Amino acid sequence: MQVVDLRSDTITKPTLKMREVMAQAEVGDDVYGEDPTVNRLENMAAELVGKEAALFVPSGTMGNQLAVMTHTQPGDEIILGQESHIFYYEVGGFAKLSGVQARTLDDSIGIFSGDDLKSVIRDDNIHYPKTGLICLENTHNRAGGVAITKEKTDMICKVAQKNNIPIHLDGARLFNAVIQLDIEVKELVKNVDSVMFCLSKGLAAPVGSILAGSKEFIEQARKNRKMLGGGMRQSGIIAAAGLIALDERVEELQVDHDLANRLAKGIKEAGLKAIDIKEVNTNFVILEVDEDVYTTDEVLEILAEHGVKMTYFGSGLIRAVTHKDLSVGDIDYVIEVMNGELLV
Ligand SMILES: *Cc1c(COP(=O)(O)O)cnc(C)c1O
């Protein structure tokens, strides 16, 4: 049976070129700072995003948690979206690892407003915790992969700067935003203090993310990474794939976005009774299920019977994510399956 896996871009496998450079990578002990391939990746990443320094970390989650830990003190309050990955999907790590509490804002459209932000920043009242950090996300996962513009980002950064509060950007899919917005990554992240992006996901490296920021911030984050057990040794083996991800995969994300649009267009044109397109952003397609016809679980089951895998995204909603390991033929097969007798 043909299998078309649209659950996430995390399932992408490394390219042949990645596997070749991994086999040949020059390595050393990175805890001593002696892995030339890791050093090359960190330098390249820092330069690319226009920050002084960068740190190679095992996962996006560790990158975000290190950012929270390094920017804040225990007892601080952090401001972040109620739908943000750091709040929603990181196992409460900020509370346990950094001892901070969260103040959440409505980010159902991908970002909160400057006015909402202003209304929750703490002043120095003796009863209050200190506002230690503000977090943004781009592209925004739970808002359906939406790319947040530079204008919207800078509006929040301006409020943060005025109040002397650092800003961290969770850019797990930062380069999807960069491609969608047709902007230099440096420009997009210019006014945030730190940024994390994943080399895995759409960029297809097998493992790894980058945390970037000032030299001083990264020095402290490196120490915190060691504390968490994320100090790696001959990690040049995996950093090598990250170099290829940045060199060769960024521009290719447009292909993923084109596939998302093809899928959305095909489903729309099929005129299905039970399924409509809610939105298509970057490499995400959000489907809306008319639950009077089929439940969301029934649709997922029917698709699975035909080898098509998608994700439950809340009541009446299904998420499909396009990525490099899909072809135009795969997308057309999904449309064909939906168009079949089961879903008409
Ligand atoms: C996937 C993701 C992460 C975490 O990355 P992992 O490498 O899976 O830990 C963080 N933020 C967002 C928005 C994500 O989509």
The ligand as an ORCA input file, in Angstrom:
! r2SCAN-3c Opt
* xyz 0 1
  C       8.948     21.140     17.100
  C       8.897     22.416     17.822
  C       9.746     22.661     18.905
  C      10.613     21.591     19.554
  O      11.505     20.966     18.771
  P      12.008     19.484     19.159
  O      13.269     19.394     18.384
  O      10.932     18.560     18.706
  O      12.236     19.441     20.618
  C       9.710     23.908     19.487
  N       8.877     24.854     19.035
  C       8.045     24.664     18.005
  C       7.172     25.771     17.540
  C       8.009     23.425     17.373
  O       7.161     23.223     16.364
*
